[in-house]
Amino acid sequence: MGSDIARFIGDIPEHYDAGLGPVIFADYAEDLARRVEASNPALVLEIAAGTGILSRKLRDRLPASVRLTVTDLNAPMLDLAQSKFRPGEQVEFQTADAMLLPFRDNSFDVVACQFGVMFFPDKGRCNREVFRVLEPGGVYHFNTWGSHADNPFGRIAHEVVAGFFPDDPPQFYKVPFSCPEPEPIRASLAEAGFVDIKTEFVARRGVIRDAQAFARGLIYGNPAIAEIRARGGVDPDDIVDAIVAALHAAFGKDPARMPLKILVFQASKPE
């Protein structure tokens, strides 16, 4: 995962966690944690954990005896994730590339990933790595965003940012929504050896309590800010203000509700 599009560094983690987490990530993390809990695991690996939004939900839901290993490619994201845990909690943190996992074969009975798959440049390789580190009978739980049409906040962010740079529009907001269809992902999982592949669309209503904070997260809380600064000539705060106006126009004044829709996958390694 060497692409700059996956580099969540600097002050990005703080904006990601505070601006985006409560609006678009927390409810889906609770959903995924519930699915992991239903698998009754003993050894859980989380990949592309980001700032630990799912990690915290997993630790809160799973029995204390369950060993939780939390990984991410970006150390600054993982540092913030680690700050959410108390000394003595059963959780280990390790910087790791999801396409080259530093674990032995058959090490975990569940692998989980919240909104990370879209950023993996070689998704097939990641699937093979997850398959390798899972024990026979182990389960892979993960989710991906649906399309811009189903998640209009992503379309709004993409269009507003592009409007400031018509000759060279930043492309970040295409990436999180690049896996909206289940079949290509299902095919890749099957090719890696997974069986009993299940897919479910999950719709929610995201609550925007503070459009300014959410808009700042949409600009400063991901690598879009690096694309904006690289082009120059525009104050990122002006883009934030434009996104606030667009959010209010689309969903109303704070607090506002907006549609969200994701795909949730479950796949098993044969016993």
Backbone torsions as a table, in degrees:
resi	resn	phi	psi	omega
1	MET	NA	62.2	-176.5
2	GLY	-86.7	-6.3	-175.7
3	SER	-66.8	142.1	177.4
4	ASP	-63.0	-21.7	-178.4
5	ILE	-65.7	-15.9	-179.6
6	ALA	-107.5	10.8	-176.5
7	ARG	-91.5	103.0	178.4
8	PHE	-103.9	87.6	-170.7
9	ILE	-129.5	-175.8	179.0
10	GLY	63.3	-132.3	179.0
11	ASP	-95.4	10.1	177.5
12	ILE	-57.0	-45.8	-176.6
13	PRO	-55.1	-41.6	-178.3
14	GLU	-64.7	-43.8	178.8
15	HIS	-67.4	-38.8	177.4
16	TYR	-59.5	-49.8	-173.8
17	ASP	-69.2	-47.0	-174.6
18	ALA	-81.0	-37.9	-175.3
19	GLY	-85.1	-39.9	-175.4
20	LEU	-98.9	-36.3	-173.0
21	GLY	-50.5	-54.7	-176.0
22	PRO	-66.5	-24.3	-173.1
23	VAL	-89.6	-46.1	-171.0
24	ILE	-120.2	-12.5	-174.6
25	PHE	-109.4	-36.7	-168.4
26	ALA	-62.7	-46.6	-177.5
27	ASP	-65.1	-39.1	179.7
28	TYR	-72.2	-28.2	174.3
29	ALA	-66.0	-40.1	176.9
30	GLU	-62.3	-41.0	178.2
31	ASP	-61.8	-45.8	-177.8
32	LEU	-69.8	-38.4	178.0
33	ALA	-61.8	-37.9	177.6
34	ARG	-63.2	-39.4	179.7
35	ARG	-67.8	-40.4	176.8
36	VAL	-63.0	-44.0	179.2
37	GLU	-57.5	-38.8	-178.6
38	ALA	-66.0	-19.6	177.0
39	SER	-79.9	-5.7	176.9
40	ASN	53.3	55.8	-175.1
41	PRO	-82.7	164.4	171.8
42	ALA	-116.0	-30.4	-178.2
43	LEU	-130.9	111.5	-174.4
44	VAL	-117.0	132.7	173.2
45	LEU	-113.6	128.7	171.3
46	GLU	-108.3	129.0	177.0
47	ILE	-109.3	153.7	-178.3
48	ALA	49.6	51.2	-171.1
49	ALA	-74.6	-15.5	179.9
50	GLY	60.6	-133.1	-176.8
51	THR	-90.0	15.5	171.9
52	GLY	81.9	23.7	179.6
53	ILE	-65.9	-47.3	173.9
54	LEU	-70.5	-38.8	-177.9
55	SER	-54.8	-45.6	-179.2
56	ARG	-65.0	-41.3	178.2
57	LYS	-63.7	-41.0	178.8
58	LEU	-61.9	-47.4	-178.0
59	ARG	-64.8	-35.5	179.7
60	ASP	-69.3	-32.1	-175.6
61	ARG	-88.9	-36.3	-172.7
62	LEU	-82.1	150.0	175.8
63	PRO	-57.1	150.6	-177.8
64	ALA	-59.6	-25.1	-178.7
65	SER	-73.3	-17.5	-178.9
66	VAL	-73.4	129.5	177.9
67	ARG	-86.7	124.6	-178.6
68	LEU	-114.1	122.4	176.2
69	THR	-112.1	123.9	-173.4
70	VAL	-114.0	126.1	-177.4
71	THR	-131.3	155.3	171.7
72	ASP	-159.1	153.9	178.4
73	LEU	-71.5	-31.5	-173.4
74	ASN	-98.8	110.9	-177.5
75	ALA	-59.1	-38.4	178.9
76	PRO	-61.4	-35.7	176.4
77	MET	-65.7	-43.5	-177.6
78	LEU	-66.8	-33.8	177.2
79	ASP	-61.1	-43.2	178.6
80	LEU	-66.3	-40.9	177.7
81	ALA	-57.4	-44.6	-176.7
82	GLN	-63.5	-29.9	-179.0
83	SER	-67.6	-12.3	-178.7
84	LYS	-87.3	0.6	-175.2
85	PHE	-116.9	146.5	179.7
86	ARG	-89.0	152.3	174.6
87	PRO	-56.6	137.1	177.8
88	GLY	94.9	-11.9	176.4
89	GLU	-71.3	145.8	-175.5
90	GLN	-78.3	80.7	179.6
91	VAL	-154.3	137.5	177.6
92	GLU	-119.4	143.2	-179.6
93	PHE	-117.6	138.8	-179.4
94	GLN	-152.3	129.9	173.3
95	THR	-70.1	127.8	-176.0
96	ALA	-157.6	144.3	173.8
97	ASP	-86.2	126.0	-177.8
98	ALA	-64.1	-17.6	179.1
99	MET	-94.5	-1.5	177.5
100	LEU	-147.9	69.2	-172.5
101	LEU	-70.3	131.3	-176.5
102	PRO	-86.8	48.5	-178.8
103	PHE	-130.6	153.8	179.9
104	ARG	-71.8	161.4	174.2
105	ASP	-56.7	146.3	172.2
106	ASN	57.8	43.8	-174.6
107	SER	-95.1	-21.5	-173.0
108	PHE	-134.8	152.9	175.2
109	ASP	-100.7	-10.0	171.6
110	VAL	-143.3	137.0	168.3
111	VAL	-119.3	135.8	-178.8
112	ALA	-128.3	148.9	179.2
113	CYS	-151.4	122.6	179.1
114	GLN	-103.9	111.9	173.7
115	PHE	51.9	40.8	177.1
116	GLY	-111.0	-26.9	-172.5
117	VAL	-57.2	-36.8	-176.9
118	MET	-60.3	-24.8	-176.0
119	PHE	-91.7	-5.9	-178.9
120	PHE	-80.0	117.6	-178.6
121	PRO	-66.1	-25.3	177.2
122	ASP	-126.4	87.5	-174.6
123	LYS	-67.5	-34.9	177.5
124	GLY	-61.9	-41.2	178.9
125	ARG	-64.3	-41.4	177.5
126	CYS	-61.8	-43.7	178.9
127	ASN	-59.8	-39.4	178.8
128	ARG	-67.4	-36.4	177.8
129	GLU	-67.7	-43.3	177.8
130	VAL	-61.5	-44.3	178.4
131	PHE	-58.1	-42.0	-177.5
132	ARG	-63.5	-44.5	-173.7
133	VAL	-82.5	-12.3	176.3
134	LEU	-77.2	142.5	170.8
135	GLU	-70.3	154.8	171.6
136	PRO	-53.6	130.8	-175.4
137	GLY	87.4	-3.9	179.8
138	GLY	-71.3	163.8	-172.1
139	VAL	-127.1	139.4	176.2
140	TYR	-108.9	118.8	176.9
141	HIS	-112.8	128.4	175.5
142	PHE	-157.2	165.8	177.7
143	ASN	-135.7	159.6	176.9
144	THR	-138.5	156.0	175.4
145	TRP	-72.9	149.2	169.3
146	GLY	-75.4	-155.2	-174.9
147	SER	-84.7	169.9	171.5
148	HIS	-57.8	-36.1	-179.4
149	ALA	-62.9	-34.1	-179.3
150	ASP	-89.3	-13.7	-178.5
151	ASN	-133.6	76.0	-170.3
152	PRO	-63.1	-18.7	176.0
153	PHE	-61.2	-36.3	178.4
154	GLY	-68.0	-41.4	177.0
155	ARG	-63.6	-43.4	-179.9
156	ILE	-60.7	-48.0	179.9
157	ALA	-60.2	-44.9	-179.2
158	HIS	-62.2	-46.8	-176.3
159	GLU	-70.4	-39.3	179.7
160	VAL	-66.3	-46.4	178.6
161	VAL	-61.0	-44.9	-179.6
162	ALA	-61.7	-32.8	-179.9
163	GLY	-63.6	-24.5	177.8
164	PHE	-82.7	-16.6	-177.7
165	PHE	-134.7	64.4	-173.2
166	PRO	-62.1	-27.7	-178.5
167	ASP	-83.8	-19.4	-178.0
168	ASP	-153.1	68.4	-173.6
169	PRO	-67.2	134.7	173.9
170	PRO	-58.7	147.0	-172.0
171	GLN	-109.5	1.1	-172.1
172	PHE	-54.0	-43.6	-171.7
173	TYR	-73.5	2.6	167.6
174	LYS	-81.8	-28.5	-171.4
175	VAL	-69.6	-50.4	-178.0
176	PRO	-60.6	-22.0	-176.4
177	PHE	-109.8	26.7	-174.7
178	SER	-89.7	-0.4	-179.3
179	CYS	-128.6	57.1	-174.3
180	PRO	-84.1	-9.7	-176.2
181	GLU	-111.0	137.8	-175.8
182	PRO	-73.9	-32.3	-168.7
183	GLU	-63.0	-45.2	177.8
184	PRO	-60.0	-36.8	179.6
185	ILE	-71.2	-42.2	177.4
186	ARG	-59.9	-41.6	-179.8
187	ALA	-64.3	-41.0	179.0
188	SER	-65.9	-39.3	177.2
189	LEU	-63.2	-43.7	179.8
190	ALA	-64.2	-39.2	179.1
191	GLU	-63.4	-32.9	178.8
192	ALA	-75.1	-13.7	178.2
193	GLY	115.5	-3.2	-178.1
194	PHE	-70.9	151.6	177.2
195	VAL	-130.2	174.2	178.4
196	ASP	50.5	51.2	-176.5
197	ILE	-82.8	122.6	-178.4
198	LYS	-118.7	142.2	-178.8
199	THR	-132.7	139.4	179.2
200	GLU	-143.6	134.1	170.2
201	PHE	-85.0	134.0	179.7
202	VAL	-126.2	117.0	180.0
203	ALA	-101.9	143.5	177.3
204	ARG	-139.2	171.8	169.4
205	ARG	-115.5	112.7	177.7
206	GLY	-79.4	138.1	-179.2
207	VAL	-102.8	118.6	176.3
208	ILE	-95.7	98.4	-179.3
209	ARG	-82.2	-27.5	-178.6
210	ASP	-142.0	96.7	-175.5
211	ALA	-61.7	-32.2	179.4
212	GLN	-65.1	-45.0	179.5
213	ALA	-65.9	-41.1	179.2
214	PHE	-64.8	-43.8	179.6
215	ALA	-64.1	-38.0	176.2
216	ARG	-63.3	-38.3	175.8
217	GLY	-63.5	-39.5	-179.3
218	LEU	-65.4	-27.6	179.6
219	ILE	-98.7	-48.9	-174.4
220	TYR	-91.2	-9.6	-173.2
221	GLY	-99.9	24.5	178.5
222	ASN	-165.7	174.0	-177.3
223	PRO	-66.1	-2.8	173.3
224	ALA	-56.6	-34.6	-178.5
225	ILE	-63.6	-34.7	177.9
226	ALA	-66.9	-39.7	177.3
227	GLU	-64.0	-41.0	-179.7
228	ILE	-64.8	-46.9	-178.6
229	ARG	-68.2	-33.4	179.3
230	ALA	-65.1	-33.6	179.6
231	ARG	-77.5	-34.1	176.1
232	GLY	70.9	173.1	174.5
233	GLY	83.7	-2.4	-178.2
234	VAL	-135.5	133.0	174.3
235	ASP	-77.7	120.1	-179.8
236	PRO	-54.8	-29.6	178.9
237	ASP	-65.2	-28.9	175.6
238	ASP	-66.9	-35.4	177.0
239	ILE	-68.9	-40.7	176.3
240	VAL	-56.4	-47.3	-179.3
241	ASP	-62.1	-38.1	179.1
242	ALA	-66.9	-36.6	177.7
243	ILE	-68.6	-39.6	176.4
244	VAL	-57.4	-46.5	179.5
245	ALA	-61.7	-40.4	-179.8
246	ALA	-68.8	-38.9	177.1
247	LEU	-63.1	-44.2	178.7
248	HIS	-63.9	-39.3	179.2
249	ALA	-64.7	-36.4	-176.7
250	ALA	-81.9	-38.0	-169.4
251	PHE	-122.5	-6.0	-178.4
252	GLY	95.1	176.6	-177.7
253	LYS	-73.0	162.7	-179.9
254	ASP	-65.9	141.6	-8.5
255	PRO	-79.3	138.6	-177.7
256	ALA	-119.0	157.7	177.3
257	ARG	-117.1	141.7	180.0
258	MET	-136.5	151.5	179.4
259	PRO	-74.8	143.3	174.1
260	LEU	-133.2	147.0	177.2
261	LYS	-152.0	130.9	-177.5
262	ILE	-131.4	169.9	170.4
263	LEU	-109.5	136.2	175.4
264	VAL	-118.4	131.4	-177.6
265	PHE	-117.1	146.7	170.8
266	GLN	-137.7	128.8	-179.0
267	ALA	-142.3	145.2	-174.9
268	SER	-116.3	148.2	170.0
269	LYS	-88.1	130.3	-177.9
270	PRO	-55.8	146.8	178.3
271	GLU	-78.6	NA	NA
